[in-house]
C-alpha cells in the first residue's frame, strides 16, 4: 500500500480557531467520583513517572521527511534545550493488514530522536485507522498493535506512550466521540502495554479544546465519562491540548472558554474528584499560529510560550509542556519558519527550557514567602488570597500560630466556621527543600451577634417621642420598634425621634445588629398621653 494521508487525523489543528469560537465553556464542569478498579495493576514505572514540568516539542506528522531532514530537525530540537519530543506511531502505517507489522516509518523518526539525545513520547495513534479496522475503534483490534509497538520500542529504550490523539474529536473516533468507548480501548491498551513492558508509562490521549457539538465532546465532559466508565486505574497521567489562541494563557478575560486558563477546573479538579490528584497532567500539545485562521503576531506567540511555562510552574500537578510545532507547515505553528529561520518564539522556548534544565539539575532551594496576603470576612468565613513564589510545591495556612490547612499550590483559601474574636493569619510556601518563612500576617475580627442596647429612655413632646440608648460593643446598626413593628433602621446611633405619633399608649424597644445578626430587644419603654397636633382650618 502507498503512503497514507494523515494530515487531517493528527488533530484538526487548522480548525482550532473555529472550535474556540464556539463557547467551549458551554459544557458544564462535571465531577463524578468513582473508585479505581481493583484490577488496576501496580508496576514499576519509567522515569517519566517522576517527571514534573519539562520542555518538549510535538512535531506533528514527520514520517514523510528524509533521514537527513529528520536529523536536522531533531538536532535543532535538542539544541533548543528540549528534553522530550512527541512523535506519531500510526496504527494505519504499521499494521496495514492484521498481524503484519511494518516499522520502517516510525523507526526512522524515533531513531532520529534517540540519535539526537531526545526522549521520545510515542503516540500510539489510532486516529488514522487501518482500512480493515471497524469504526468506531475496537479494543480487540487495537490491542495487538499496542503490544507489538511497546515490545518493539522497549528494546530501543522507549517507555513513554500516549494512547490516541484527541479522542474527544468525532473525526478521530469514527464520527462521534465517546468517553466511555475510549475508556474501553484505553483500559485494554494499558493492560497490553504493561504486560509488554512493566516500566511503560501510559498517558491518556491528549484532549482537544472542543465543544459538545458536531460529534465532538468537551474535554471536561469526556474525562468525566472516562472515569465513569472505570478508566481511572488505567493511565499514569492525563493528556491535554490546552490551546487558547488568540488569547494569552493567563488572560482572565478568556476564562469563559480558554482551555489553558481552565486546566485546574476542567481537568485537574475532575482528577481530584476521582482520587487521581497525585497524577500529573501532560500538556502534549500547545501553541499558536502566526498566519491563517486565529493567527497571532510572532511576538505574541513568543510571549504566550513564556506565560504558559510561568503559569505551569505554579501548578504542582503540571507535567511536561510540548510546544506544537517545531517548523512552520500548512498551519504555521512553528518555532522556526518553513526555511528553518528562527521566530521569536524559539528564543522564548529556549529560555524556558534552559531554566527548567538548570533547575532540574540543581538541588531545589527553600522558596521565598508568599506575598500580597489579603483577607475578606463574611459572617464566620474568612477568605484568604495571596501570590506564590517561584519554586513552591505547596502552601500552608496558619491561624493564630497553628497550621490549619495544606491546600496545595493555590492562591486562595476559605476558612469556614471561624470562632468569634480576633484572629491572625499567615501562609507559607514549601517544596522538597523545606518551608518558607511566614508571609506578612493579616488580622481579622469575627463578630458575634451583639448584645441588646441598654439604658433605653423616652421623652415625649406633643406628638414626638425622642428615644435615647447606649449601644453594645460590636454593633454596626440599630433597629427601632414601636408596638412590636420595626419603624426605622437609622444606622449606628444613640437617639431617634419618632414624629407624628398617634394619640394613645405606645411601647418602644431597640435592637442592635451586625453582619452576624440582630440582638435580642432592649428593655422596653412605654409612653402615653401623647396628643395629636390640632390644626385650624383657614
ZAMARGU-4260 file (C-alpha; in steps of 0.2 Angstrom, whole numbers, plus 5000, padded with zeros to 4 digits):
<rodrens>
0) 5000/5000/5000 | 5006/5018/4996 | 5008/5032/5008 | 4993/5036/5019 | 4987/5054/5020
5) 4987/5058/5039 | 4986/5077/5039 | 4968/5078/5045 | 4968/5065/5058 | 4983/5072/5068
10) 4972/5083/5077 | 4962/5095/5066 | 4974/5109/5071 | 4969/5120/5057 | 4951/5120/5064
15) 4955/5126/5081 | 4950/5144/5078 | 4933/5138/5074 | 4932/5127/5089 | 4937/5141/5100
20) 4924/5152/5093 | 4911/5140/5099 | 4908/5143/5118 | 4919/5129/5125 | 4913/5133/5142
25) 4895/5129/5137 | 4899/5111/5143 | 4897/5111/5162 | 4911/5106/5173 | 4905/5088/5178
30) 4913/5080/5193 | 4909/5062/5196 | 4918/5051/5209 | 4922/5033/5205 | 4934/5021/5213
35) 4949/5014/5204 | 4945/4996/5198 | 4953/4983/5209 | 4961/4976/5193 | 4972/4991/5190
40) 4990/4985/5191 | 5004/4991/5202 | 5020/4992/5192 | 5037/5000/5192 | 5036/5015/5180
45) 5049/5023/5170 | 5057/5039/5175 | 5043/5048/5167 | 5033/5044/5182 | 5043/5057/5192
50) 5043/5070/5178 | 5036/5087/5183 | 5036/5102/5171 | 5048/5099/5157 | 5050/5106/5139
55) 5046/5096/5124 | 5041/5098/5106 | 5027/5090/5097 | 5032/5089/5079 | 5016/5083/5070
60) 5017/5071/5056 | 5036/5070/5051 | 5035/5052/5044 | 5037/5060/5026 | 5054/5068/5030
65) 5070/5061/5024 | 5083/5054/5036 | 5094/5070/5033 | 5079/5081/5036 | 5074/5072/5052
70) 5092/5073/5058 | 5092/5092/5055 | 5076/5094/5064 | 5080/5083/5079 | 5097/5091/5082
75) 5089/5108/5081 | 5076/5102/5094 | 5089/5095/5105 | 5099/5111/5104 | 5084/5121/5109
80) 5085/5113/5126 | 5070/5102/5124 | 5072/5085/5133 | 5056/5077/5125 | 5049/5075/5108
85) 5032/5069/5104 | 5031/5058/5088 | 5017/5048/5080 | 5017/5029/5078 | 5002/5027/5066
90) 4992/5011/5068 | 4987/5013/5049 | 5005/5014/5044 | 5012/5000/5055 | 4998/4987/5053
95) 4991/4988/5035 | 4984/4971/5037 | 4980/4962/5053 | 4995/4955/5062 | 5008/4961/5049
100) 5020/4974/5055 | 5030/4987/5046 | 5040/4998/5057 | 5050/5007/5044 | 5042/5025/5046
105) 5041/5026/5065 | 5058/5018/5066 | 5065/5032/5056 | 5058/5046/5066 | 5061/5038/5083
110) 5078/5033/5078 | 5082/5051/5074 | 5076/5057/5090 | 5086/5045/5100 | 5101/5049/5090
115) 5099/5067/5095 | 5098/5063/5113 | 5080/5066/5115 | 5067/5056/5125 | 5053/5051/5113
120) 5034/5052/5119 | 5027/5039/5106 | 5009/5042/5101 | 5000/5025/5098 | 4989/5034/5086
125) 4974/5025/5081 | 4965/5041/5075 | 4971/5035/5057 | 4964/5018/5057 | 4969/5004/5045
130) 4956/5001/5031 | 4952/4984/5038 | 4948/4991/5056 | 4930/4994/5061 | 4923/5011/5066
135) 4921/5016/5080 | 4938/5008/5085 | 4938/4991/5093 | 4949/4987/5108 | 4951/4969/5102
140) 4958/4976/5085 | 4969/4989/5093 | 4977/4980/5107 | 4988/4969/5096 | 4996/4984/5089
145) 4999/4991/5106 | 5008/4975/5112 | 5018/4974/5096 | 5023/4993/5097 | 5028/4993/5116
150) 5038/4977/5114 | 5047/4984/5098 | 5051/5001/5106 | 5055/4995/5124 | 5070/4986/5116
155) 5076/5003/5109 | 5074/5012/5126 | 5057/5020/5123 | 5045/5018/5138 | 5033/5033/5137
160) 5017/5032/5127 | 5001/5042/5123 | 4986/5032/5118 | 4977/5040/5104 | 4977/5058/5099
165) 4962/5070/5103 | 4950/5055/5105 | 4936/5068/5110 | 4935/5074/5092 | 4922/5064/5082
170) 4934/5065/5067 | 4947/5055/5077 | 4934/5042/5083 | 4924/5036/5069 | 4912/5051/5068
175) 4905/5053/5086 | 4917/5054/5101 | 4913/5044/5117 | 4922/5045/5133 | 4916/5028/5138
180) 4920/5020/5121 | 4938/5027/5123 | 4939/5021/5141 | 4936/5003/5134 | 4951/5005/5122
185) 4962/5014/5135 | 4959/5000/5148 | 4964/4986/5136 | 4979/4996/5129 | 4985/5000/5146
190) 4985/4981/5151 | 4993/4976/5135 | 5007/4989/5137 | 5011/4985/5155 | 5011/4966/5150
195) 5024/4970/5136 | 5034/4982/5146 | 5031/4984/5165 | 5040/5000/5166 | 5030/5008/5152
200) 5021/5025/5157 | 5004/5027/5149 | 4996/5044/5146 | 4978/5046/5140 | 4975/5054/5123
205) 4978/5072/5124 | 4961/5081/5124 | 4956/5094/5111 | 4948/5111/5116 | 4932/5105/5108
210) 4914/5109/5112 | 4899/5097/5115 | 4894/5098/5097 | 4896/5091/5079 | 4901/5074/5086
215) 4914/5082/5097 | 4914/5081/5117 | 4921/5095/5128 | 4937/5089/5137 | 4930/5090/5155
220) 4914/5080/5149 | 4925/5067/5140 | 4937/5065/5155 | 4922/5063/5167 | 4914/5050/5155
225) 4931/5041/5156 | 4931/5040/5174 | 4913/5035/5175 | 4917/5020/5163 | 4931/5014/5175
230) 4947/5021/5166 | 4954/5029/5182 | 4966/5015/5186 | 4972/5013/5168 | 4983/5028/5164
235) 4998/5036/5173 | 4995/5054/5168 | 4981/5063/5159 | 4985/5071/5142 | 4978/5088/5137
240) 4980/5100/5122 | 4976/5117/5131 | 4976/5128/5115 | 4969/5145/5119 | 4974/5156/5104
245) 4971/5170/5100 | 4971/5173/5119 | 4986/5173/5131 | 4986/5158/5143 | 4984/5169/5158
250) 4971/5181/5150 | 4957/5181/5163 | 4945/5189/5150 | 4945/5172/5141 | 4940/5162/5156
255) 4923/5158/5149 | 4932/5147/5135 | 4951/5146/5137 | 4956/5128/5139 | 4973/5133/5146
260) 4965/5145/5159 | 4953/5132/5164 | 4965/5117/5166 | 4963/5117/5185 | 4944/5116/5184
265) 4941/5106/5168 | 4955/5093/5170 | 4964/5093/5187 | 4948/5095/5198 | 4940/5081/5189
270) 4955/5070/5193 | 4955/5076/5211 | 4936/5071/5212 | 4940/5054/5206 | 4955/5051/5218
275) 4969/5055/5205 | 4976/5071/5212 | 4993/5063/5214 | 4994/5061/5195 | 5001/5074/5183
280) 4993/5082/5168 | 5004/5081/5152 | 5001/5096/5140 | 5006/5086/5125 | 5002/5100/5113
285) 5001/5119/5115 | 5005/5133/5103 | 4998/5147/5092 | 4999/5150/5073 | 5007/5166/5066
290) 4997/5165/5050 | 4980/5159/5044 | 4964/5157/5055 | 4966/5163/5073 | 4984/5170/5069
295) 4993/5180/5082 | 5009/5190/5080 | 5026/5182/5081 | 5029/5192/5097 | 5013/5187/5104
300) 5017/5168/5100 | 5033/5170/5110 | 5025/5179/5125 | 5012/5165/5126 | 5025/5152/5127
305) 5034/5162/5141 | 5017/5165/5150 | 5012/5146/5149 | 5028/5140/5156 | 5027/5153/5170
310) 5009/5148/5175 | 5013/5130/5174 | 5027/5132/5187 | 5014/5137/5199 | 5004/5121/5197
315) 5012/5106/5206 | 5002/5094/5195 | 5009/5100/5179 | 5019/5088/5169 | 5029/5092/5153
320) 5023/5105/5141 | 5025/5101/5122 | 5025/5115/5110 | 5017/5112/5094 | 5026/5114/5081
325) 5044/5114/5078 | 5044/5121/5060 | 5030/5130/5050 | 5020/5120/5039 | 5002/5122/5032
330) 4996/5129/5049 | 5011/5140/5054 | 5013/5135/5072 | 5032/5133/5071 | 5046/5140/5082
335) 5055/5141/5066 | 5048/5146/5049 | 5047/5135/5033 | 5065/5139/5029 | 5071/5135/5046
340) 5074/5153/5051 | 5070/5156/5070 | 5055/5165/5075 | 5055/5175/5092 | 5046/5160/5099
345) 5061/5150/5098 | 5071/5161/5109 | 5057/5161/5122 | 5056/5142/5122 | 5075/5141/5123
350) 5075/5152/5139 | 5061/5142/5147 | 5069/5125/5143 | 5086/5131/5149 | 5078/5137/5165
355) 5070/5120/5168 | 5085/5111/5164 | 5095/5121/5176 | 5083/5120/5190 | 5081/5101/5187
360) 5099/5098/5189 | 5102/5109/5204 | 5095/5105/5221 | 5080/5115/5225 | 5081/5129/5237
365) 5068/5134/5250 | 5055/5145/5242 | 5053/5163/5247 | 5037/5168/5257 | 5021/5171/5248
370) 5016/5189/5246 | 5001/5200/5245 | 4991/5191/5258 | 4974/5198/5260 | 4958/5193/5269
375) 4940/5196/5267 | 4927/5191/5280 | 4909/5186/5278 | 4900/5181/5294 | 4910/5166/5301
380) 4920/5163/5284 | 4937/5171/5281 | 4943/5170/5263 | 4962/5172/5261 | 4971/5176/5245
385) 4990/5178/5241 | 5003/5176/5227 | 5015/5161/5227 | 5034/5162/5225 | 5043/5153/5211
390) 5048/5135/5216 | 5033/5132/5228 | 5026/5115/5228 | 5013/5118/5241 | 5006/5130/5254
395) 5002/5130/5272 | 4989/5141/5280 | 4991/5146/5298 | 4978/5154/5310 | 4984/5161/5327
400) 5001/5152/5325 | 4993/5134/5321 | 4993/5126/5304 | 4975/5123/5299 | 4977/5118/5281
405) 4989/5112/5267 | 4978/5115/5252 | 4991/5113/5238 | 4999/5126/5227 | 4984/5138/5227
410) 4982/5157/5228 | 4966/5157/5239 | 4959/5148/5254 | 4942/5148/5263 | 4942/5145/5282
415) 4924/5142/5287 | 4915/5142/5304 | 4928/5153/5312 | 4925/5156/5330 | 4921/5174/5336
420) 4935/5186/5340 | 4951/5192/5333 | 4962/5180/5323 | 4979/5182/5314 | 4983/5173/5298
425) 4999/5170/5288 | 5004/5157/5275 | 5020/5149/5270 | 5026/5140/5254 | 5036/5124/5254
430) 5045/5112/5242 | 5056/5097/5245 | 5070/5108/5252 | 5059/5115/5266 | 5046/5128/5271
435) 5047/5146/5269 | 5047/5160/5282 | 5029/5166/5285 | 5021/5179/5274 | 5016/5195/5282
440) 5001/5192/5293 | 4983/5199/5292 | 4972/5201/5307 | 4953/5199/5305 | 4939/5201/5318
445) 4924/5188/5318 | 4909/5196/5325 | 4896/5188/5336 | 4878/5194/5337 | 4879/5210/5348
450) 4870/5211/5365 | 4855/5222/5366 | 4856/5241/5368 | 4855/5247/5386 | 4848/5262/5395
455) 4833/5265/5384 | 4824/5281/5388 | 4810/5291/5380 | 4804/5309/5381 | 4788/5315/5374
460) 4784/5332/5367 | 4767/5334/5359 | 4766/5320/5346 | 4785/5317/5345 | 4794/5303/5355
465) 4813/5305/5357 | 4822/5289/5361 | 4840/5288/5368 | 4850/5272/5372 | 4868/5265/5374
470) 4875/5253/5360 | 4884/5237/5364 | 4901/5233/5358 | 4902/5226/5340 | 4885/5234/5334
475) 4885/5240/5316 | 4867/5247/5316 | 4851/5249/5326 | 4833/5245/5323 | 4819/5254/5332
480) 4802/5246/5336 | 4785/5253/5341 | 4772/5242/5347 | 4781/5227/5340 | 4784/5233/5322
485) 4800/5240/5316 | 4798/5258/5311 | 4816/5263/5307 | 4834/5257/5305 | 4844/5274/5307
490) 4861/5266/5307 | 4873/5266/5322 | 4866/5280/5333 | 4861/5283/5351 | 4845/5293/5348
495) 4830/5293/5337 | 4815/5305/5335 | 4798/5297/5331 | 4787/5311/5325 | 4768/5312/5321
500) 4764/5298/5334 | 4746/5294/5335 | 4737/5298/5352 | 4737/5284/5364 | 4749/5272/5374
505) 4764/5265/5364 | 4778/5253/5368 | 4796/5256/5361 | 4812/5245/5361 | 4828/5245/5350
510) 4839/5231/5344 | 4857/5231/5338 | 4864/5222/5323 | 4880/5217/5314 | 4885/5205/5300
515) 4882/5191/5312 | 4864/5195/5315 | 4852/5205/5326 | 4852/5206/5345 | 4838/5202/5357
520) 4827/5218/5361 | 4832/5230/5373 | 4821/5234/5389 | 4805/5242/5383 | 4799/5259/5387
525) 4780/5264/5387 | 4774/5281/5383 | 4756/5288/5385 | 4745/5304/5385 | 4753/5308/5368
530) 4741/5321/5360 | 4739/5324/5341 | 4743/5341/5335 | 4727/5351/5331 | 4726/5361/5315
535) 4713/5375/5312 | 4706/5377/5295 | 4709/5393/5286
</rodrens>
